[in-house]
Structure formats: structure tokens, C-alpha cells
Amino acid sequence: MKQKQETDPVPQGEAHEQITLFWEDITFRVPIKDKRILEEPQNFSIVDVNGKPFRTIVEGLTGYVQPNELVGLLGPSGGGKSVLMNIFSSRLNAPKGSEYNRNVYVNNKIPLTREVFGKVAAYVMQDDVLLETLSPHECLQFAANLRLSGTPEEREERVEKIIKDLRLTACKDTFVGNVLKKGISGGERKRTSIGVELITDPSLIILDG
């Protein structure tokens, strides 16, 4: 694993700054309460902690991502990718009795708490959360009005830029839709979800696909 490089601290956790994400020895294990699981073939690691069996979800992960880098995480279904993304974004609610070691920082060892994450980063969940009766343009407008300051003209300019950058112009006034009402395509839906999070121009964006 490559070594961490020091950068300047994040000024008050503001967005638009270049930041380095650094994580060190991340470990997450959950207790196994159903003893029948131990009698079946396993595709995950089981460890003994003080005489009790634990399932290892994530163990001893250390690394970093520098500014302007795009890093992908590949693995089988159920391999812990979404769990790791939730750990990075401080969204993981560890169950009682679990072993959870979260050391995630930005820049000069600033702990990436939920509060700091909300100021410098954005998170796109695996499942899109969009109102099916709104268009991509309306989804972005709603996010801009909720999360941005400035004049209505400035917010609309930001919305239009994202629509252009994410190639949503052709579908910007089409309903998102759902399984019962046809709307935009799956790719357009995902790009709209990304656009909603990009509205604040975050320094870091995490996408759980």
C-alpha cells in the first residue's frame, strides 16, 4: 500500500478545497449469534474474540486517495464494499457487541466525522432516491434551493451546468418515473442522483454502485 502524503488542513471543513482522504487499520467484525452458521461452509472469515465467534466484514484496511484521483473498489456481491463506503461516510451504525475500529481522516489527520463529511464530501447511495413525479431538472432545482445560498439566478446557473456536464439535456424535463410509470433510463436516473450530490461542488464524492 502506498504511503500517505501530507497536505494542508481543511479550512473549517469547507467544500471546494482539495483534500486527501486517508484511512488506517479499519476493522469491522460482528458477533455471530446463530451457532448454526458455524456448522455450514463459509465464504467469509470467522475469528474468535474472547471465546466468542465473530464474522469479519473489513479487516486492517489502510490507504489514501489524493486530490484529482479516481479510485475504484471491486469485489463480489456481499464482499463488504457498501459497508466500507458507509464507514468512510460515517453512516455505519455498528450493532451492539461488534468490534469496530474507524480511523478515517482528511488531510492533516482531521477526523472525518459526520459533520465534517457533510461539509466537504457527498455520498451517492446504491439505490437512487428520487421522486418519480419530478424531472431531472426539478430534482436538481429542489436540491439547489435546499442546499445552496445565492440568488435564484445563480442557483439556476449551477443546475444548468450540471445538466450539461452530466449529459441530461435531452431528458431534463422528463419524469424520473418508476416501475409502473415509464420515465428516464437507468443511466439517466443514476446521473441525476449524482447531479443532486454534485450541486454543492463537494471536494470528495463517494459513489456506491
C-alpha positions as CSV (number, residue, x, y, z in Angstrom):
1,M,0.0,0.0,0.0
2,K,1.4,3.4,-1.0
3,Q,2.3,5.8,1.8
4,K,0.2,8.7,2.9
5,Q,1.3,12.2,1.7
6,E,0.7,15.2,4.0
7,T,-1.4,18.1,2.7
8,D,-2.8,21.3,4.3
9,P,-5.6,21.1,6.7
10,V,-9.2,21.6,5.5
11,P,-10.1,25.2,6.4
12,Q,-13.2,24.8,8.7
13,G,-14.2,21.8,6.6
14,E,-15.3,23.9,3.7
15,A,-16.0,22.4,0.3
16,H,-14.2,23.3,-2.9
17,E,-10.8,22.7,-1.2
18,Q,-8.5,19.9,-2.4
19,I,-8.4,17.2,0.2
20,T,-6.7,13.9,0.8
21,L,-8.8,11.0,2.2
22,F,-6.7,8.7,4.5
23,W,-7.8,5.6,6.3
24,E,-5.8,3.5,8.7
25,D,-6.3,-0.1,10.0
26,I,-10.1,-0.1,9.5
27,T,-11.7,-3.2,11.1
28,F,-15.3,-4.2,11.5
29,R,-16.5,-7.5,12.9
30,V,-19.9,-8.5,14.1
31,P,-20.8,-11.3,16.6
32,I,-22.3,-14.5,15.3
33,K,-25.4,-15.2,17.3
34,D,-26.8,-18.1,15.3
35,K,-24.5,-21.1,16.1
36,R,-25.8,-23.0,13.1
37,I,-23.8,-20.6,10.8
38,L,-20.6,-22.1,12.2
39,E,-21.7,-25.6,11.0
40,E,-22.0,-24.6,7.4
41,P,-19.4,-23.8,4.7
42,Q,-18.4,-20.2,4.9
43,N,-17.3,-17.7,2.2
44,F,-16.2,-15.2,4.9
45,S,-13.7,-15.1,7.7
46,I,-14.6,-16.1,11.3
47,V,-12.4,-15.2,14.2
48,D,-12.6,-15.9,17.9
49,V,-12.6,-12.9,20.2
50,N,-12.6,-13.7,23.9
51,G,-14.2,-17.1,23.3
52,K,-17.0,-15.7,21.0
53,P,-17.2,-16.1,17.2
54,F,-17.2,-13.0,15.1
55,R,-17.7,-12.6,11.4
56,T,-15.0,-10.3,9.8
57,I,-16.5,-7.8,7.4
58,V,-13.5,-5.5,7.0
59,E,-10.1,-6.0,8.5
60,G,-6.9,-4.0,8.7
61,L,-7.5,-1.7,5.7
62,T,-5.1,1.2,5.2
63,G,-4.8,3.6,2.3
64,Y,-5.4,7.0,0.9
65,V,-6.8,8.9,-2.1
66,Q,-5.2,12.1,-3.3
67,P,-6.8,15.2,-4.9
68,N,-7.9,14.6,-8.5
69,E,-7.7,10.8,-8.2
70,L,-10.4,8.4,-9.3
71,V,-10.3,5.1,-7.3
72,G,-12.5,2.1,-7.9
73,L,-13.3,-0.7,-5.4
74,L,-14.1,-4.1,-7.0
75,G,-15.3,-7.2,-5.2
76,P,-18.0,-9.9,-5.2
77,S,-21.6,-9.3,-4.1
78,G,-21.7,-9.3,-0.3
79,G,-18.0,-8.7,0.0
80,G,-18.3,-5.6,2.1
81,K,-18.0,-2.8,-0.5
82,S,-21.0,-0.9,0.7
83,V,-20.1,-1.4,4.3
84,L,-16.7,0.2,3.6
85,M,-18.4,3.2,1.8
86,N,-20.6,3.6,4.8
87,I,-17.6,3.6,7.1
88,F,-15.9,6.3,5.1
89,S,-19.0,8.5,5.2
90,S,-19.7,7.8,8.9
91,R,-23.1,6.3,8.0
92,L,-22.4,2.8,9.6
93,N,-24.4,2.1,12.7
94,A,-22.4,-0.7,14.3
95,P,-24.6,-3.3,16.1
96,K,-24.2,-3.8,19.8
97,G,-21.3,-6.1,20.7
98,S,-19.4,-5.5,17.4
99,E,-15.7,-4.8,17.0
100,Y,-15.4,-1.5,15.1
101,N,-12.2,0.4,14.5
102,R,-12.8,3.5,12.3
103,N,-9.8,5.7,11.6
104,V,-10.7,7.9,8.7
105,Y,-9.2,11.3,8.2
106,V,-8.9,14.2,5.7
107,N,-5.6,16.0,5.2
108,N,-3.6,16.7,8.3
109,K,-5.2,13.9,10.4
110,I,-8.5,15.7,10.7
111,P,-11.1,13.0,11.8
112,L,-13.7,12.7,9.1
113,T,-16.7,12.9,11.4
114,R,-20.3,13.0,10.1
115,E,-20.3,16.8,10.5
116,V,-17.0,17.3,8.5
117,F,-18.2,14.8,5.8
118,G,-21.3,16.8,5.3
119,K,-19.3,19.9,4.6
120,V,-16.6,18.6,2.3
121,A,-18.0,15.4,0.7
122,A,-21.0,13.8,-0.9
123,Y,-22.4,10.3,-1.0
124,V,-24.4,8.7,-3.8
125,M,-26.2,5.6,-2.5
126,Q,-26.5,2.4,-4.3
127,D,-30.3,2.8,-4.6
128,D,-31.4,6.0,-6.2
129,V,-33.7,8.2,-4.0
130,L,-35.5,10.4,-6.5
131,L,-39.2,11.5,-6.6
132,E,-40.7,9.7,-9.6
133,T,-43.0,12.6,-10.4
134,L,-40.2,15.1,-10.8
135,S,-37.9,15.6,-13.8
136,P,-34.1,15.7,-13.5
137,H,-34.3,19.5,-13.8
138,E,-36.8,19.7,-10.9
139,C,-34.7,17.3,-8.8
140,L,-31.7,19.4,-9.2
141,Q,-33.6,22.6,-8.6
142,F,-35.0,21.2,-5.4
143,A,-31.5,20.3,-4.2
144,A,-30.1,23.7,-5.2
145,N,-32.9,25.6,-3.4
146,L,-32.4,23.4,-0.3
147,R,-28.6,23.4,-0.1
148,L,-27.3,26.5,-1.9
149,S,-27.2,30.2,-1.0
150,G,-27.0,32.9,-3.6
151,T,-29.7,34.3,-5.9
152,P,-32.2,32.2,-7.8
153,E,-30.4,33.1,-11.0
154,E,-27.1,31.8,-9.5
155,R,-28.7,28.5,-8.4
156,E,-30.3,28.0,-11.7
157,E,-27.0,28.6,-13.4
158,R,-25.5,25.8,-11.3
159,V,-28.4,23.5,-12.1
160,E,-28.0,24.1,-15.8
161,K,-24.2,23.5,-15.7
162,I,-24.7,20.1,-14.0
163,I,-27.4,19.1,-16.5
164,K,-25.0,19.9,-19.4
165,D,-21.9,18.3,-17.7
166,L,-23.9,15.1,-17.0
167,R,-25.5,15.0,-20.5
168,L,-29.0,15.2,-19.1
169,T,-30.2,17.9,-21.5
170,A,-32.3,15.6,-23.7
171,C,-34.2,14.2,-20.7
172,K,-34.2,17.1,-18.2
173,D,-37.9,17.7,-18.5
174,T,-39.0,14.0,-18.5
175,F,-40.4,12.4,-15.3
176,V,-38.0,10.2,-13.4
177,G,-40.7,7.6,-13.4
178,N,-40.9,4.2,-11.6
179,V,-41.7,0.5,-12.3
180,L,-45.3,1.5,-13.1
181,K,-44.7,4.7,-14.9
182,K,-42.1,4.9,-17.6
183,G,-39.6,7.7,-17.3
184,I,-35.9,8.3,-17.8
185,S,-33.4,5.4,-18.4
186,G,-31.4,3.8,-15.6
187,G,-28.3,5.6,-16.7
188,E,-30.1,8.9,-16.7
189,R,-31.5,8.2,-13.3
190,K,-28.1,7.4,-11.9
191,R,-26.6,10.6,-13.4
192,T,-29.4,12.6,-11.9
193,S,-28.7,11.1,-8.5
194,I,-25.0,12.1,-8.9
195,G,-26.0,15.6,-10.0
196,V,-28.1,16.0,-6.9
197,E,-25.0,15.4,-4.8
198,L,-22.7,17.5,-7.1
199,I,-24.9,20.5,-6.6
200,T,-22.8,21.8,-3.7
201,D,-19.5,21.2,-5.6
202,P,-18.0,18.8,-3.0
203,S,-14.3,18.2,-2.6
204,L,-14.9,14.4,-2.4
205,I,-17.7,12.3,-3.8
206,I,-18.3,8.6,-2.9
207,L,-20.4,6.5,-5.2
208,D,-21.8,3.2,-4.1
209,G,-22.8,1.4,-7.3
